[in-house]
Amino acid sequence: MSADHDHGFSIRAGSRYRGRLIIVFLLVVVFMLAEAIGAWISGSLALLSDAGHMATDALGIGMALAAIVAADKVNGNRQRTFGVYRFEVLAALANAVLLFVVAVYVIYEAIRRLAGGSPEVLSGPMLIIAVAGLVVNVVSWLLLRQGAKESLNVEGAFVEVLADMVGSVAVIMAALVIRLTGWVAIDAIFGISIGLFILPRAWRLGRRALHILIEAAPCSISVEQVAGRLRSIPGVVDVHDLHVWTLTSDMEAASVHLMTEESVDPHPVLDAARRMFHDEYGIDHATFQVEPESHTNCDQVPW
């Protein structure tokens, strides 16, 4: 027996921001090319690292869009009983891996330049492109800010844009220092700073995605507490095979076996369990198996 109510699923939330994601994607791709050309002209590692980060932005946002489009197209497939909501989690994990790789490369290249002597950097083109990049990132940030609160997928794109915004500020500062003092080593130093800024954000995003993929219980929910609350329902004598997991962001699910006294009507037990999951834990997709106390053929699976 199950209680199943519609939920504000994250992919559906992400779908509402498809138009904004498309605009951000186009802005990022165009300016990524501009930054790459500018880095080649100016010889700036900081600008090159920012262009590389924008490349991962473009790929990450592209995957976010693909996840939303795919979910809209195939969630009606009856063989996929949970649709393809996990696409957004896979996209977020891929984004995290890409960010991590770019950050490590930037740090390595910056250290290599500092050890071998910094080459000449043209601060003029570097500054102009960095300022334009900051404008693009601010616009992208405003477009994705609300969607990041509702979807892990959109949040992945939002985090990348936020990190790139900080990167643009760093490049502007480096360009100003070079222009005013001629100290070109600052370019590599800021390259390292950008990489170190990206790493923890990539780690947190990847950790959250992996937490969902291994079907661990949400961090905000204590499984022991849930079991205790279920045992407190009148007529329930035992709780076993309790599982709580996240399918995608903002979409939790649960299943549990409830053992009751022989004379207990299962309907009030189901209603109380359903209300408890909804009111206390925000779980609307829960499956309950009610068993009388004398039932002996249900073995708990040690998962």
C-alpha positions as CSV (number, residue, x, y, z in Angstrom):
1,M,0.0,0.0,0.0
2,S,1.4,3.4,-0.8
3,A,0.7,7.1,-0.4
4,D,1.9,9.1,-3.4
5,H,1.3,12.8,-4.0
6,D,2.7,15.1,-6.6
7,H,6.0,16.8,-5.5
8,G,7.9,19.8,-6.7
9,F,10.4,17.6,-8.5
10,S,13.7,19.3,-9.2
11,I,13.8,18.4,-12.9
12,R,10.3,20.0,-13.3
13,A,11.6,23.0,-11.4
14,G,14.6,23.1,-13.7
15,S,12.3,23.0,-16.8
16,R,10.9,26.3,-15.8
17,Y,14.3,27.8,-16.2
18,R,15.1,26.3,-19.5
19,G,14.9,29.6,-21.4
20,R,17.2,31.3,-18.9
21,L,19.7,28.4,-19.2
22,I,19.7,28.7,-23.0
23,I,20.4,32.5,-22.7
24,V,23.2,31.8,-20.2
25,F,24.6,29.0,-22.4
26,L,24.8,31.3,-25.4
27,L,26.4,34.1,-23.4
28,V,29.0,31.8,-21.9
29,V,29.9,30.1,-25.3
30,V,30.4,33.4,-27.1
31,F,32.4,34.9,-24.3
32,M,34.5,31.8,-23.8
33,L,35.8,32.2,-27.3
34,A,36.5,35.9,-26.7
35,E,38.4,35.0,-23.6
36,A,40.4,32.3,-25.3
37,I,41.4,34.7,-28.1
38,G,42.2,37.4,-25.5
39,A,44.4,35.0,-23.5
40,W,46.3,34.1,-26.6
41,I,46.8,37.8,-27.5
42,S,47.7,39.0,-24.0
43,G,49.6,35.9,-22.8
44,S,47.6,35.9,-19.6
45,L,47.4,32.7,-17.6
46,A,44.7,34.1,-15.4
47,L,42.6,35.0,-18.5
48,L,43.3,31.5,-19.9
49,S,42.2,29.8,-16.7
50,D,39.0,31.9,-16.7
51,A,38.4,30.9,-20.4
52,G,39.0,27.2,-19.4
53,H,36.6,27.6,-16.6
54,M,34.0,29.2,-18.9
55,A,34.5,26.2,-21.2
56,T,33.4,23.9,-18.3
57,D,30.6,26.3,-17.7
58,A,29.4,25.9,-21.3
59,L,29.6,22.1,-21.1
60,G,28.0,22.0,-17.7
61,I,25.1,24.2,-18.7
62,G,24.8,22.3,-21.9
63,M,24.4,19.0,-19.9
64,A,21.9,20.7,-17.6
65,L,19.8,21.6,-20.6
66,A,20.2,18.1,-22.0
67,A,19.0,16.6,-18.7
68,I,15.9,18.8,-18.7
69,V,15.1,18.2,-22.3
70,A,15.6,14.4,-21.9
71,A,13.5,14.3,-18.7
72,D,10.6,16.1,-20.5
73,K,10.8,13.7,-23.4
74,V,11.1,10.3,-21.8
75,N,9.6,10.6,-18.3
76,G,6.5,9.0,-19.8
77,N,8.3,5.7,-20.6
78,R,6.7,3.1,-18.4
79,Q,9.9,1.0,-18.2
80,R,11.5,4.0,-16.3
81,T,9.3,3.9,-13.3
82,F,11.1,6.8,-11.7
83,G,11.5,8.6,-15.1
84,V,15.0,10.0,-15.7
85,Y,15.3,12.4,-12.8
86,R,18.7,11.1,-12.0
87,F,20.0,12.8,-15.2
88,E,20.3,16.0,-13.3
89,V,22.5,14.4,-10.6
90,L,24.7,12.8,-13.2
91,A,25.1,16.2,-14.9
92,A,26.0,17.8,-11.6
93,L,28.6,15.2,-10.9
94,A,30.1,15.6,-14.4
95,N,30.2,19.4,-13.7
96,A,32.1,18.8,-10.5
97,V,34.6,16.6,-12.1
98,L,35.2,19.1,-14.9
99,L,35.7,21.9,-12.4
100,F,38.1,19.9,-10.4
101,V,40.2,19.0,-13.5
102,V,40.4,22.7,-14.6
103,A,41.3,23.9,-11.1
104,V,44.2,21.4,-10.8
105,Y,45.5,22.3,-14.3
106,V,45.4,26.0,-13.6
107,I,47.3,25.5,-10.3
108,Y,49.9,23.3,-12.0
109,E,50.5,25.7,-14.9
110,A,50.7,28.7,-12.6
111,I,53.3,27.1,-10.4
112,R,55.3,26.1,-13.5
113,R,55.3,29.7,-14.7
114,L,56.3,31.0,-11.4
115,A,59.2,28.6,-11.2
116,G,60.3,29.2,-14.8
117,G,59.8,33.0,-15.0
118,S,56.7,34.7,-16.0
119,P,56.3,35.7,-19.7
120,E,55.2,39.1,-20.8
121,V,51.5,39.8,-20.3
122,L,49.6,42.6,-22.2
123,S,47.4,44.2,-19.5
124,G,45.3,46.3,-21.9
125,P,43.5,43.4,-23.8
126,M,43.4,41.4,-20.6
127,L,41.6,44.2,-18.7
128,I,39.0,44.9,-21.4
129,I,38.1,41.2,-21.8
130,A,38.0,40.6,-18.1
131,V,35.6,43.5,-17.5
132,A,33.3,42.3,-20.3
133,G,33.5,38.8,-18.8
134,L,32.4,40.1,-15.4
135,V,29.3,41.7,-17.0
136,V,28.4,38.4,-18.7
137,N,28.8,36.5,-15.4
138,V,26.7,39.0,-13.5
139,V,23.9,38.7,-16.1
140,S,24.1,34.9,-15.9
141,W,24.1,35.0,-12.1
142,L,20.9,37.0,-12.0
143,L,19.2,34.7,-14.5
144,L,20.1,31.5,-12.6
145,R,19.8,32.7,-9.0
146,Q,16.2,31.7,-8.3
147,G,16.5,28.4,-10.2
148,A,19.5,27.4,-8.1
149,K,17.2,27.2,-5.0
150,E,14.9,24.7,-6.6
151,S,17.2,22.4,-8.7
152,L,20.5,20.7,-8.1
153,N,21.1,20.8,-11.8
154,V,20.5,24.6,-12.1
155,E,22.5,25.0,-8.9
156,G,25.5,23.3,-10.6
157,A,25.4,25.9,-13.4
158,F,24.9,28.6,-10.9
159,V,27.9,27.6,-8.9
160,E,30.1,27.6,-12.0
161,V,28.9,31.0,-13.0
162,L,29.5,32.3,-9.4
163,A,33.0,30.9,-9.4
164,D,33.7,32.4,-12.8
165,M,32.4,35.8,-11.6
166,V,35.0,35.7,-8.9
167,G,37.5,34.6,-11.5
168,S,36.7,37.6,-13.6
169,V,37.2,39.9,-10.6
170,A,40.6,38.3,-10.0
171,V,41.6,38.8,-13.6
172,I,40.6,42.4,-13.5
173,M,42.7,42.9,-10.4
174,A,45.7,41.2,-11.9
175,A,45.4,43.3,-15.1
176,L,45.3,46.5,-13.1
177,V,48.4,45.4,-11.0
178,I,50.3,44.6,-14.2
179,R,49.3,47.8,-15.9
180,L,50.2,50.0,-12.9
181,T,53.3,48.2,-11.6
182,G,54.6,45.9,-14.4
183,W,54.6,42.9,-12.0
184,V,53.6,40.1,-14.3
185,A,54.0,37.3,-11.7
186,I,50.7,38.5,-10.3
187,D,49.0,36.8,-13.3
188,A,50.2,33.4,-12.3
189,I,49.5,34.1,-8.6
190,F,45.9,35.0,-9.4
191,G,45.7,31.9,-11.6
192,I,46.5,29.8,-8.5
193,S,43.9,31.8,-6.5
194,I,41.2,31.0,-9.1
195,G,42.1,27.3,-9.0
196,L,42.0,27.2,-5.2
197,F,38.6,29.0,-5.2
198,I,37.2,26.5,-7.6
199,L,38.4,23.3,-5.8
200,P,36.2,23.4,-2.7
201,R,33.1,24.3,-4.6
202,A,33.7,21.4,-7.1
203,W,34.2,19.1,-4.1
204,R,31.0,20.1,-2.4
205,L,28.9,19.7,-5.5
206,G,30.5,16.3,-6.4
207,R,30.0,15.1,-2.8
208,R,26.3,16.0,-2.9
209,A,25.8,14.3,-6.2
210,L,27.5,11.1,-5.0
211,H,25.5,11.2,-1.8
212,I,22.4,10.9,-3.9
213,L,23.8,8.4,-6.3
214,I,24.6,5.9,-3.5
215,E,21.1,6.4,-2.3
216,A,22.1,7.5,1.2
217,A,19.5,8.9,3.4
218,P,19.2,12.7,3.2
219,C,21.5,14.5,5.6
220,S,18.5,16.3,7.1
221,I,16.7,13.1,8.1
222,S,17.7,10.7,10.9
223,V,16.6,7.2,10.0
224,E,16.7,6.2,13.6
225,Q,14.4,9.1,14.5
226,V,12.0,8.1,11.6
227,A,11.9,4.5,12.9
228,G,11.1,5.8,16.4
229,R,8.3,8.0,15.2
230,L,6.8,5.1,13.3
231,R,6.9,2.8,16.3
232,S,5.0,5.5,18.3
233,I,2.0,5.1,16.0
234,P,-0.8,3.3,17.9
235,G,-1.0,-0.3,17.0
236,V,2.5,-0.6,15.6
237,V,4.7,-3.1,17.4
238,D,7.8,-3.2,15.1
239,V,9.4,-1.4,12.2
240,H,11.8,-2.9,9.7
241,D,13.2,-2.7,6.2
242,L,13.1,1.1,6.5
243,H,14.8,2.9,3.6
244,V,14.9,6.6,2.9
245,W,16.7,8.0,-0.1
246,T,16.9,10.9,-2.5
247,L,16.0,10.3,-6.2
248,T,17.0,13.8,-7.2
249,S,17.1,17.2,-5.4
250,D,13.9,17.9,-3.6
251,M,12.5,14.4,-4.3
252,E,12.8,12.1,-1.4
253,A,11.3,8.6,-1.2
254,A,10.8,6.0,1.5
255,S,9.7,2.4,2.0
256,V,9.0,0.5,5.2
257,H,7.4,-2.5,6.7
258,L,5.1,-1.9,9.7
259,M,4.2,-4.8,11.9
260,T,0.9,-4.3,13.8
261,E,-1.1,-6.0,16.5
262,E,-3.4,-8.6,15.2
263,S,-6.6,-6.7,16.0
264,V,-5.5,-3.4,14.6
265,D,-7.2,-1.9,11.5
266,P,-4.4,-1.1,9.0
267,H,-6.1,2.0,7.5
268,P,-5.5,4.3,10.5
269,V,-1.9,3.1,10.7
270,L,-1.4,3.9,7.0
271,D,-3.0,7.3,7.4
272,A,-0.9,8.2,10.4
273,A,2.3,7.0,8.7
274,R,1.6,9.0,5.6
275,R,0.8,12.2,7.5
276,M,4.0,11.7,9.6
277,F,6.2,11.4,6.5
278,H,4.5,14.4,4.8
279,D,4.3,16.8,7.8
280,E,7.5,16.0,9.6
281,Y,9.9,15.0,6.8
282,G,8.4,16.4,3.6
283,I,8.3,13.0,1.9
284,D,5.2,12.5,-0.3
285,H,6.4,9.3,-2.1
286,A,6.3,6.6,0.6
287,T,5.5,2.9,0.3
288,F,4.2,1.0,3.3
289,Q,3.8,-2.7,3.8
290,V,1.6,-3.5,6.8
291,E,2.0,-6.9,8.4
292,P,0.1,-8.5,11.3
293,E,2.2,-9.5,14.3
294,S,1.7,-13.2,13.5
295,H,3.2,-12.9,10.0
296,T,6.5,-14.8,9.8
297,N,7.5,-15.0,6.2
298,C,8.9,-11.5,5.8
299,D,12.7,-11.5,6.3
300,Q,14.5,-8.2,6.7
301,V,17.0,-7.7,3.9
302,P,20.3,-6.6,5.5
303,W,20.9,-3.6,3.2
